[in-house]
């Protein structure tokens, strides 16, 4: 467990991390860290203990990995034609999303 600035404990549990990794959609893009989602899903039985420690250490130091802060933001057409307005779609690291869910849970 990690103590936050607002005195609430954030518990990083291996089972929670494992559940999140096993539910990843392998067909979706992984993000700017170039780590394919299929790798995270395929190895969701052995990665959670190590990932738990990385997330826990990150919370203890109040620091986030630089690669977890990166995002690809490609413009995607809002309508059927490309001449219409474009909207940005943010693609962030899957591991960053896993850490985010730990905080939310």
Backbone as a ProteinNet text record, in pm:
[ID]
protein_1_A
[PRIMARY]
XXXXXXXXXXXXXXXXXXXXXXXXXXXXXXXXXXXXXXXXXXXXXXXXXXXXXXXXXXXXXXXXXXXXXXXXXXXXXXXXXXXXXXXXXXXXXXXXXXXXXXXXX
[TERTIARY]
84.2	0	88.4	36.3	110.7	27	89.4	20.5	25	-89.9	-99.1	-95.4	-86.8	-84.5	-212.4	-325	-451.7	-478.6	-373.9	-378.5	-466.5	-499.1	-573.2	-473.3	-493.3	-403.3	-440.5	-340.1	-359.3	-295.8	-377.1	-329.5	-305.2	-184.7	-150.5	-150.8	-247.5	-267.9	-236.3	-158.9	-118.4	-240.6	-342.1	-460.7	-534	-537	-601.5	-526.1	-394.3	-310.9	-326	-327.4	-341.9	-476.5	-581.6	-714.7	-720.1	-660	-659.9	-582.2	-466.6	-385.9	-457.5	-523.9	-590.6	-713.4	-766.9	-883.5	-848.2	-720.1	-677.4	-720.1	-766.2	-800.8	-672.5	-636	-511.9	-517.8	-636.5	-649.4	-634.2	-634.2	-620.7	-474.9	-448.1	-311.9	-259.7	-129.5	-70.1	-31.8	7.3	44.1	184.9	230.7	361	481.2	459.3	572	609.1	531.5	555.1	551.1	478.7	459.6	323.7	322.8	195.1	105.1	-22.9	-119.1	-123.6	-97.7	-102.2	4.5	119.2	226.3	178.4	116	65.7	-41.5	-130.5	-237.6	-181.7	-92.7	-36.4	41.4	111.1	194.5	132.9	0.4	-68.4	-57.2	-2	16.8	152.5	251.8	384.1	424.4	361	396.8	344.2	227.5	169.3	257.1	332.1	414.2	517.8	584.2	684.1	617.5	506.6	435.6	379	332.7	282.9	391.3	514	624.7	659.4	653.6	681.9	577.2	450.4	342.3	353.1	378.2	391.2	505.6	619.7	734.6	703	633.4	593.1	505.6	411.2	323.2	400.3	492.9	570.7	656.7	711.2	799.4	723.1	591.8	509.5	565.7	612.1	666.4	604.4	587.7	535.8	641.1	657.6	753.4	728.5	834.1	821.6	747.7	772.5	705.3	555.5	512.9	370.9	300.2	376.6	317.8	302.5	368.4	362.4	225.8	187.7	62.6	76.8	23.1	9.8	-126.6	-131.3	-258.7	-279.1	-323.6	-348.1	-484.1	-492.6	-623	-708.7	-834.5	-928.3	-1048.2	-1095.8	-1211.6	-1335.1	-1408.1	-1532.1	-1644.2	-1638.3	-1743.9	-1690.5	-1768.9	-1733.9	-1619.9	-1612.7	-1506.9	-1395.2	-1277.4	-1160.3	-1162.9	-1246.3	-1254.7	-1326.3	-1401.8	-1472.1	-1373.6	-1421.7	-1336.9	-1271.3	-1149.2	-1076.5	-1083.8	-1083.9	-1081.1	-958.1	-892.2	-775.1	-816.8	-748.8	-769	-638.9	-644.2	-524.3	-501.9	-384.8	-347.3	-234.9	-265.5	-166.9	-122.8	-18.7	37.2	-63.2	-72.4	-161.7	-119.9	9.9	56.8	18.3	15.5	-29.3	-176.5	-254.8	-398.3	-416.4	-332.5	-339.7	-311.4	-208.5	-177	-290.2	-351	-463.5	-581.9	-609.3	-719	-690.2	-563.8	-526.8	-563.4	-539.6	-574.2	-725.6	-795.9	-942.1	-1006.4	-956.1	-1011.2	-984.5
-118.3	0	124.2	227.1	351.3	464.1	552.3	666.3	782.9	838.7	951.4	1082.1	1191	1323.2	1351	1293.3	1316.8	1210.9	1138.5	1039	918.3	893.5	773.2	670.4	546.1	439.9	388.6	370.4	307.5	169.8	69.3	-67.1	-122.2	-169.3	-229.6	-380.6	-448.7	-591.1	-666.6	-773.1	-852.7	-904.3	-952.4	-1007.8	-902.8	-780.1	-672.1	-641.9	-637.1	-612.7	-728.5	-851.4	-969.6	-968.7	-933.6	-928.9	-825.4	-711.1	-604.7	-647.7	-711.1	-755.5	-864.4	-955.7	-1065.5	-1018.4	-900.8	-846.4	-749.8	-732.1	-641.8	-697.8	-610.9	-652	-656.8	-776.3	-795.7	-732.8	-703.4	-647.2	-495.5	-431.7	-284.9	-244.8	-123.4	-70.9	-52	-76.3	-69.3	68.5	155.2	290	327	442.6	494.4	420.6	332	256.4	135.3	112.4	2.2	-135.7	-147.9	-276.5	-330.9	-436.5	-487.7	-542.1	-515.7	-564.3	-715.9	-783.5	-929.5	-985.6	-916	-960.7	-950.1	-838	-819.1	-921.9	-948.7	-1045.5	-1187.7	-1222.6	-1357.9	-1393	-1293.5	-1317.5	-1258.4	-1249.5	-1192.6	-1280.6	-1400.3	-1486.6	-1465.9	-1410.4	-1392.2	-1245.7	-1152.8	-1010.6	-936.8	-971.8	-892.4	-868.7	-966	-935	-824.6	-831	-728.9	-594.5	-597.2	-473.5	-410.4	-491.8	-442	-362.7	-416.1	-347.2	-215.6	-213.6	-90.1	15.8	-23	71	118.6	26.3	61.4	160.5	135	224.4	361.8	362	487.2	569.5	504.5	573.7	622.8	542.8	581.9	704.5	712.8	824.4	942.7	927.9	1030.5	1067.8	966.6	986.1	883.3	923.9	834.7	821.4	700.1	675.6	769	820	913.3	850.4	721.6	655	639.8	638.3	629	762.1	870.4	1002.4	1034.9	958.3	984	945	1012.4	978.6	1009.7	921.6	948.9	1012.1	1125.7	1194.9	1218.8	1115.3	1132.7	1198.6	1282.9	1341.7	1240	1228.5	1136	1218	1192.8	1269.3	1246.1	1354.9	1343.7	1285	1311.3	1264.1	1166.1	1143.6	1045.1	1093.1	1222.1	1272.1	1337.8	1334.9	1391.1	1543.4	1602.4	1748.5	1807.8	1723.7	1773.3	1794	1847.2	1874.5	1746.7	1762.3	1649.7	1654.6	1538.7	1533.2	1452.1	1491.5	1416.1	1293.6	1184.1	1061.8	1035.1	1029.2	1009.3	860.7	812.4	673.6	670.3	623.8	619.3	476.1	460.7	329.8	245.8	117.7	26	11.9	8.6	-2.6	121.3	236.3	357.6	345.3	286.2	266.6	166.5	64.8	-33.5	36.7	120.7	195.2	289.8	348.5	439.7	366.6	246.4	166.1	127.2	102.5	71.2	186.7	308.7	427.3	439.2	418.3	432.2	326.7	203	96.2	122.5
0	0	0	-62	-77.8	-20.7	56.2	113.9	16.2	-14.7	-107.5	-30.6	-106.6	-44.8	34.1	-10.1	58.8	166.6	206.8	313.9	285.3	158.8	123.3	72	109.9	67.2	-71.4	-155.6	-285.8	-276.1	-289.8	-279.7	-420.1	-444.7	-572.6	-551.5	-610.5	-589.3	-718.1	-706.5	-822.7	-898.3	-826.5	-891.6	-975	-927.3	-1000.8	-1130.2	-1120.4	-1238.6	-1337.1	-1286.4	-1372.3	-1444.1	-1372.5	-1433	-1544.2	-1518.8	-1620.5	-1745.1	-1725.9	-1839.6	-1919.3	-1850.4	-1920.7	-1998.1	-1964.3	-2034.4	-2146.3	-2173.9	-2279.9	-2414.5	-2501.4	-2637.3	-2719.5	-2762	-2836.4	-2975.3	-3025.2	-3159.1	-3161.8	-3046.6	-3041.6	-3037	-3079.7	-3082.7	-2940.3	-2921.4	-2789.1	-2742	-2830.3	-2790.6	-2831.3	-2787.7	-2830.6	-2772.4	-2675.8	-2619.4	-2705.4	-2813.1	-2907.4	-2842.4	-2734.2	-2668.1	-2711.7	-2793.5	-2845.9	-2734.7	-2748.3	-2649.3	-2642.6	-2754	-2751.1	-2658	-2646.1	-2555.7	-2411.1	-2376.5	-2240.3	-2206.4	-2301.2	-2278.4	-2269.3	-2361.6	-2367.3	-2239.9	-2184.8	-2066.8	-1939.3	-1937.1	-1821.1	-1696.9	-1712.6	-1596.9	-1529.4	-1602	-1542.3	-1524	-1595.8	-1585.8	-1462.3	-1408.2	-1299	-1176.1	-1123.5	-1005.6	-1032	-1146.6	-1179.9	-1207	-1280.3	-1310.1	-1183.8	-1090.5	-961.4	-889.7	-890	-823.5	-892.4	-1024.9	-1099	-1066	-1067.1	-1036.3	-891.7	-799.9	-658	-635.7	-698.6	-685.9	-744.7	-855.8	-918.6	-824.1	-758	-664.3	-542.1	-492.6	-374.6	-402.2	-523.3	-558.7	-617.8	-635.6	-699.7	-836.2	-909.6	-1043.7	-1136.6	-1262.1	-1364.3	-1472.9	-1522.2	-1628.2	-1746	-1803.3	-1914.7	-2033.2	-2056.3	-2168.2	-2143.9	-2018.2	-1987.4	-2009.8	-2019.7	-2042.1	-2190.2	-2276.1	-2419.4	-2475.5	-2583	-2650.9	-2799.3	-2881.7	-3024	-3042.7	-3110.9	-3130.7	-3280.5	-3352.7	-3495.5	-3520	-3622.2	-3655.2	-3729.9	-3691.3	-3753.9	-3801.3	-3923.9	-3972.8	-3885.9	-3857.7	-3780.9	-3866.3	-3993.8	-4083.7	-4185.3	-4287.9	-4390.5	-4480.5	-4504.2	-4593.1	-4513.4	-4571.9	-4503.8	-4504.8	-4592.9	-4600.1	-4479.1	-4408.1	-4289.4	-4175	-4067.8	-3951.9	-3900.1	-3849.3	-3792.5	-3640.7	-3577.5	-3431.5	-3389.4	-3282.7	-3237.1	-3155.6	-3178.1	-3100.6	-3025.6	-2894.4	-2813.7	-2788.3	-2827.4	-2806.8	-2703.9	-2583	-2475	-2448.6	-2373	-2339.3	-2261.5	-2294.8	-2224	-2078	-2052.5	-1913.8	-1832.3	-1896.6	-1829.2	-1790	-1879.4	-1850.4	-1735.4	-1730.1	-1621	-1487.8	-1484.1	-1361	-1323.7	-1422.6	-1398.4	-1333.7	-1379.8	-1323.8	-1179	-1146.8	-1008.8	-917.4	-962	-882.3	-869.9	-979.4	-978.4	-888.1	-896.9	-813.7	-667.4
[MASK]
+++++++++++++++++++++++++++++++++++++++++++++++++++++++++++++++++++++++++++++++++++++++++++++++++++++++++

